[in-house]
C-alpha cells in the first residue's frame, strides 16, 4: 500500500518532503512559465488557422459567442469550401473557442459582413502582409494566455494530488505534478493555441473532483454546486469529462473506502449531467453526421485498411504513447497515414501492446479489488486512452501527442508512487538529501531543454512542417503541407535556381501525397499552382481539369483558370486560352468576362495570330 504518512527527511533545510503547498505551487508555476515563456514569440500553426484565424464567429468577439455555443467548432471553416461537417461525430468543444472570441473583443471585433476577407484567401495561399501581421500580433497574446492556463492546470493538478491522491505525502504529490509540468509530450498542447481545449478540460476535470470530495468531507452544498458547474465546463471543453463517470466512484471506493452502494449514489449526478450533455450535443451537431467519402485518409486514417489491419493497428498504436511517455523523442505534430503503417496480427508489436495493456487492465482490477490507491492512476490512464484509441470511438486520427495529455496524469502518478517506494528504501539521510534534489534537477534540465527547443519548432507552419518532415517522412499531411509551403515560399525567393528547386521539390512531395490518395483535390490544386509558377500551363491545366470533374465549384478554381489563360496569352497560344474561356463558361454560363475574352480570342485566332 502507498504510504500516506509524511516522509521524514532529517534536519536539512532543503527538504522537499516538508515543503508547504504554497511553496510547491510557487515552484510549479515558476517552472511551467519558464519552460513555455518562449512560445510568446510564436505565430499560428496547424489547426490554429481552422479554429481561430478563419473562424468568423471568433472575429465577431462577444457577438459571436451564441453561434459558437450552437455550432460545430469547424462550422465556419467548412463554409469556405461550401461543405458540411467532414469529421465523424463532429467537434462540439465551444469553451476554448469562446475564450478566443473574448480575446478578439479586446483585439477589435468585426461586424457580420466584415469577415468576407477570411474567405478570400485559401488555406495555403499567401495573405496580404497587413492581414498576416495583425493575426501574428494577436497570436503572441493568445500564446501567453495558453501558458498562463497551463500553469493554472498544473497548479490545480498539484492541489488534487495533495488533497486526494497523495494526501499526507507532499513529496509524491510534488514529484507527480513536476513530472507532468515538465513532460515534453505536452508541448503541442501549450504551443499550439488551438489545443487550449485540452488545458481547459484538465482544469475543470480536476476542479470537479476537488469540489466533489470537499462536499463529501464537509457536506457543504456550495461545493456540490461548484463540482456540477465545473463538470459542465469540463464537458464544454472536451469530451474527456465522461471518464469521471467511472473515475469518481472509483476514487471514493479506493481513497475513501466507501461501499459500492455509496459510490454509485455519488455517480448519479455525474451520469445525469453526462446524459444532458449528450442530448445537447446531439441537438446541436448530431451524432456522426459526415459528408466526407469513407476513403478520405485525412479524416479516416484507416480508409485503406482491411478490418483485420484496422483492429491490429488500433491495438498496436497505444504502445507508441507509452514509448513517448517514457522517452519523448523524437516528437512530431502528425502521425497520420502513412507515418504509422498498417499492421497485421503477425506483427510482434501488436502482441506486445496487447500483452502490456492487458497487464495494465488486470492490474487495475486487482488493485481496485484490494482498494489500493494505485488503481485510480491505472484507471485514469486507461479511461482516457480508451477515448483516443479508435477502438470505441472513431476520432479521425491514428494518434497525436496532444491526445495523451490527460492520460499522462495516470502515468506520472504511477511513476511518483514507484519513486516514493524506492526512495523510502534509502536509509542514509545524507544520501537522501543529496539524491532527491539531484534527481529533480536532472529531470528539469533534460526535459526543460527538450520543451524549450520543441516550442521553437511550433513558431509557425513553416518551421513546424520543415522540422517534422525529418521525423515523419511518410506522413500524408506533412508531405502535403511541406509541398504546399515550398510552392508558396517560392514567390519570395530571389534566386531563380533556388525558386525552381523549391517548386520542383514541392511538386515532388505533392506527387507522393497524390499517390497515397488519388482523389485529394487540394493536392491537385496546389500542384496546379506549382506547375503554373514553373511556366508549364498544360501540366497545370491537367490538374485543374481533375478538380473540375470532381468538384466544379471548388474555391479559387475559376481564378486559376483565368491565370492559366493569361499564361497562354503571354505565350501567344490564343487557341488554348480560348479553350480555357470555354471551360469557364461551362462552370458559369453567365460569366460576362469569359464571354468577352472568348470573343476576342476567337478573333485573334481567326486572324492567324499566335499558335
N, C-alpha and C positions, 0 to 999 in steps of 0.2 A: 504493500500500500504506500501511497505517497505520504511522505512526512509532512503534515500540515503545521507542525510547530516551527517557530522561528529558529533558524540555524544560528548557533553561536559561532563567533569568529575571533575571539580573543579581544585584546585591548587596542588593536590598531585603529587609528583614526580613520584610515582609508579602508573602509569595510562596507561593501555594497549591501551586505545582508541586512545591515541596520539602517540603511537609508530610509528616511521617511518618504511617503508617497509624493510629497511636494517636490523633493529633490529629484526623485526618479522622473517625475513629469517634466521638470525643467531640462534634464539631460535628454530625454526623448525628444522634446520639442527642438532643442538646440541641434541635435544630430539630424533630425528629419529636415529641418530648414537648411542646414549646412550642406547636406548631400544633394538637395534639389534646388539650391539657390541659383545655379547656373541655367536652369530652364527658363528663367525670365527673359533671356535673350532669344529664345526660340520663337518661331513664327507659327505656321499651321502645317499640319501633316496628316496623312492618312484620312480618316473619316471626319476630321475637323471640317473639311470642306462640305461634306454632306450634311452634317448636323448643325453647323453654325454658319459658315460663310454663305452657303446657298439656301439657307432656310429663311424664307420671307417672314415667318412668324417670329423668329428671333429678332429680325430687324425692325419689327413693329414695336419692340420693347414691351412695356406693360400691356399695351393694347393687344399684343399677340398671344398673351397667356391663355385666354379662353380657347383659342384654336389649338394651342399646344396641348392643353388638357383633354381635348376631344378628338385628337387625330393621331395617326401613326407618326412615329418620330421622323420617318423618312418621307412623309407625305409631300412636303414642299419640293423635295429633290425629285421625286418621281414625276411630278407635274411638268418638270422641264423636258422630260422625254415623252410626255403625253401617254403615260402608262400608269398602272396602279401598283399596289404592293407586290414586290418581287421576292419577298422573303417569307418562307413558311412560318406561319404563326404571327407574323408581323412584329413590330417593335413598339410596345407601349411602355415607355420609360420617361414620363414627362418631367419629372422633378429637376433633373440636371438641365434639361432644355429650358425650363422656366428660369433657372439661375442665369443662363446665357442671355435670356430676354431681359432680365432685371439689369444685368451688366450693360446691355445695349441701351437701356433707357438713360444711363449716365453718359454713354458714349455719344448718344444722339440718335434717337429712334426715328424711323421713317414712317411715312403715312402710306396706307394702301394705295398702290399705283406707282409709288416712288421706287419700288423694288424691281421694276421691269429690267433694270440693268443686270440683275442677278441671272436672268435667263439669256442675256446676250452673249455670255461667254461660256463656251463648252468647258467640260471638266478639265480637259487637258490643253486648252488654248491659253495664250498669254493675254492677261488683262492689262488695261492701261496702267501706267505707273502710279497714278494717284489712287486708283482703285485698290491696287496691291498694297501700297504703303499704308493706307488707312487701316486696313484689316490687320496688317502686321503690328502696328502700334497697339491696336486693341488686343491682339493675341498676347502681347507681352504682359498685360494686366491680367488677362484670363489665366495665364500660366502662374502668376503669383497667387491668384485665388486657389488654384489647384494645390499648390504647395501648402498653403495655409490649411486647406481642408484635409490634406494628407496628414499634416501634423496633428490636427484635431482627431482624425481617425485613429492614429497611433496612441494618442492620449486616452481616448475612450476605451480602446482595447486594453491599455495598461490598467485602467481602473477596473474593467471587468475581470482581468486576470487576478488582480489583488483582492477584489471584493468577493469573487465566487470561485474561480478555478484553482488558484494557488493561495487561498485565504490563509493568512498566517505564515506564508513563506514568500517574503518580498524578493528574495534573490531569484527564485524560479520565475516569479511574475515579471521581474525586470528583464531577465535573460530572454524570456519568450518575446516580450514586447520589443526588445532591442533587435533580436533576430528578424522579426517581422519588419521593423523600421528600415533596416539596412539591406534587406534582401534585394539584389539586383533584378530579380524577376519582376519586381514591381515598377520598374522604370517606365514601362509602357503606360501603366495606369496614371502615373503622375505627369509624365512628359507629353502625353497625348491628351489634350484638353477634353476631347470628346469622352474620354474614359472617366470623367467625373462621376458618371452614374455608378461606377464600381465603388468609388470612395464614399459617396453619399449612402449607398446601400449598406456598406460596412458600418458606418457611423450609426445608422438607425437600427440595424440589427443588434449591435452591441447595446445601444441605449434601451431597446425593447427588453433585453434580458436584465439589464441593471435595474430598471424601474419595476419590472415584474417581481424580481426577487427582493427588492426593497419593500414592495407591497406584501410579499409573503412573510417577511420578517416583522414589519411594523404595522401591517393591517391598515394602512392609511389609503383612503380611496383615491387621492390625487396621484399616488404612484401608479395605481392601476390605470387611471385615465391617461397618464403620460406614456405608459407602456403601449396602450392601444394606439395613441396618436403616433408614437414612434414606429409602431408596426405598420401602420398605414403609409407613413412616409417611406419606410423601407421598401414596401411594395411599389410605390410610385417611383422609386429609384431604379429598381431592377427586380427580376423575379426570384432572386436568391432567397427572399424573405420566406418563401414557402418551406424552406428547410426547418424553420422554427416550429413547425407543426410537430416535428419529431424531436428536435433538439431541446425544446423547453421541458417537455415531460421527462426526457432522459436526464437532463440536468437536475431536476427535482429528485429523481429516483437515485442518482448516484451521489450528488453532493449533499442533499438534504435527507436522504434515506426515507423518503416518503413512500407510502403504499401505492400500488398501481392504480387503485381507485382515485386517490387524491391527485396523482399525476394526470390522469385522464380528465378530471374535473378542470384542472388548470389549462388543459389543452382545448377545452370547449370554446372560449372566446377567440383563441388563435385560429381555430378551424372556421368559426363564423366570419371573422374578418377575411380570411382567405377565400371563402366562398363568395363574399361580397365583392372582393377584388376581381375574381374570375368572372363574375357576372358583368361588372362594369367594363372590364377589358373586352369581353365578348361583344357587348353592345357597341363599343367604340370601333374596334378593328376586326371583329370576327374571330374565328378560331385559327384556321390555317389558310386563309384566303391568299391566293397567289396566281398570277397570270404568267409566270415565268415557265418556259418549257422545262421539262424534267431533266433535259440533257445539258442545261447551263451549269458548267462546273464552277462558276463564280458563286452561286448560291447553293449548289448541290455538289459538294466535292466528291461524292460517291456516284456521280451520274454514269460513269462508265464501268462501275464495279458490278460484279455478279453478287447475288445475295450472300454467297459464302465469303467472297472477298470483303464485302462491306462489313459483315459481322466480325471477321478475323481482324480487319484493320481497326475497327472500333475497340476491340478487346486489347489490341497491342498498343494503341496510341497513349493510354494513360501512363505507361511506363516512361514515356518521354517527359511527362510532367515531373515524375519522381526524380528522374535524372537531373532535370534543370533545377529542381528544388535543392538537391544535394550539391550539384556543381553547375551553377548558372552561366555556362559558356559553351558555345557562342550563343548570342541572343539574336532574334530576328523578329521583324514586325509581321511576318507572314509564314504560315506553314500550310498553305493551301495546296491544291492539286498543282503539280505532281511532285512537290517537295517531299511529301510523305507518301511513298509508293504504296499501292495496294498490296496487301499481304494475303496469303492463304494459310490454312491451318497446318501446312507443312513447315511454316516459318517458326524457328525456335523462339523468336521474340514474342510471338503470340502466346505461347505456352508459359514463358517466363512471366509475362504480365498477368496472365490468368492465375498462376500459382501465387504470385506476390499479392494480388488483390483479394484472392480467396483467403489468404492468410490474414490480411487486414480485416476482412469481413468476419472471419472466425474469431479473431482476437476481440473485435467489437462485441460480439455476442457473449464471449467468455467473460470479458471484463464487466459487461453490463450485468450478467448473472451474479458476479462477485461484488457488484456495486462499487467497482473500482473507478476512481475518478478519471483514469486514462481512457475509459470507454467513451467519454464525451468527446475527447480530442479525435479519436479514431472515427467516431460517427460524424463529427463536424467535417472532417476531410472527405469521407465517403459521400455524405449527403450532397455537398457542393460539387464534388467530382462527378457524381451521377448526372447532375443537371447539364454538364458540358460534355458528356461522353458520347452523345448521339444515340446511346442505347435506349433511352426513354423518349427524349425529345430531339427532333432534328433542329440543330442550331445553325445550319448553313455554313459551317466551318469545321475543318478537321481538328484543329486545336489552335490555341492562341495564348500568349503569355498573360494577357490581362484576365483571361478566363479562370486562371488558377489562383487569382488574388484572394478570394475568400477561403478556398480550401487550404491555402498555405497557413492559415491560422492553426488548423489542426496539426499540421506538420511541425510548426515551431513549438507548439505546446508539448508534443511528444519529445522533441529534442531537449526542451528545457527540463522536462521530467527526467530524462535519461542523464542529462548533465548533473542535475541535482543529486541523483542516486550515486553517480560516480564521485562527485565532489564530497559527498558525505563520507566516503571511504578513506579520504585523505586525513590522516591523523595528526600530521605535523602542522601546527598552527602557522609557523613561519612560511612553510611551503604553500599553504593555502592562501596566505596573504599576498604572496608573490604570484601564484598561479592564476588566481581569479582576474586581477587587473590585466595581466599579460595576455590571457586568452581573449578578454573583451577588447583590448586594444588592437590585437592582431585581426580579430574579426571585423572591427570597424574600419581599419585601414584597408584591408583587402577588399571587402565588399564596397566600401566607400569609393575606392579608386574605380571599381567597375561601374558603379552607379553614375559617378560624375562623368566618366568617359562616354557611357551609353547615352546620357542626357544630351550630349553634344550631337550624337547621331540623329536625334529627333528634332534638329533645328528646323528642317523643312523637308518636303518630299524629296528634293534632290539629294540632300545629304543622307537621308534615311535609305532611299532605294539604292543609291550607288554603293552604300555600305553593305546593305543586306543582300545584294546580288552575289556578293562573295560567300555569304553564308547559305543562301537559298537559291542556288543557280538553276534549279529545276522548277521553281515556283512559277505558275501561270501568271499570278498577279504581279510579282516583282519584275518578271521579264517584260510584261506589258507596260508597266509604269516606267521602267528604265528606258525601254524603247521609245516610248512617247516623249519622255523628258529629253532624250538625245535629239529627237526631231525638233522639239520646241526650242531647246537652247542653241540650236544651230543658227538661229536668227541673230544671236548676239556674238557669234564667232567671226572675227575679222579675217582670220587666216582662212583662205578659200580651201586649202587642202584639208585643214582640220575640220572645217564646216562639212565638207564632203564625207570625211571619215566618220563624223558623228551621224550623218544621215544614213550612210551605208550600214553602220553598226546598229543604229536604231531600227532600220528596216529588217535587218537580220534577226533581231530579238522579236520583232512582231511576226516574222515568219515562223519562229519557234512557237509563239503563242497560238497562231492560227493552225499549226499542226496539232496542237493539243485540243483546240476547239474550232472547227472549220466554219462555224456559223456565228462567230463572235464579231458583231457588226462594228463595234468601236475599234477593234483591231484593224479591220479593213479600212475604216475611215482614217485612222492615224497613219496607216501605211500609204493611203492615197495622198495624204499631206506630204509624207516623206518623198514620194516619187515626184510630186508637183514641185517641191523645192529643189529636187535634183534636175528639174527640167525635162522630165520624162512623162509627158501628158498621157500617152497611150497606156502606160502602166498604171497611172493614177486613175484613168477612166475605167480600166478593168475592175479596180477595187470599188469605185463608186457604183458601177452597174450591179455588182453583187449586193451592195447595200440597198439600192433602189428596188431590186427584185424581191428583197425580203422585207423592206420597211420604207416605202416611198416617202413617208412623212418624217424621215429621220432628221433631227435638228441639224441645221447648217449644211444639209446635203445640197440644197439649191445654191447656196453661196459657193460651195466648192465647184459646182458645175460652171458657174459664171467665171470663177478663177481659171478653170481649165480653158474655157472659151477664149479668155484674154491671152492665155499662153499660146493657143493655136493661132490666134490672130497675129500675135507678135512674130510667130514663125511663118506667117503668110499661108497657113493651112486653113483657108476660108471654108472649104467644104466640111472639114472636121469641126470647125467652130459652128457651122450651120447645123450639123448633126446634134451638137450639144443643145442648141436652142430648141430643136425638135423634142429632145428628151425633156427639157424644162417645160415645154407645153403639154407633154403627156402628164407630167406631175401636176401642173396647174395651167389648164387651158386658157385662163383669164390673165396670164402673165403678160401684161402690155409691153414690158421691157423686152421680153424674149420675142414677142411678135415683131416688134420694130427692128430688133437686131437681126432676126432671121430674114426679113425683107431686104435689109441692107447687105447681108452676107450673100444671099442668093444673087443679088445684082452684081456683086463683085465677082462671084464665081462664073456667072454667065459672060462677063467681060473678059474672062480668062485670066484674071489676076490671081496670083498665088497658086497653091498646089491643090 
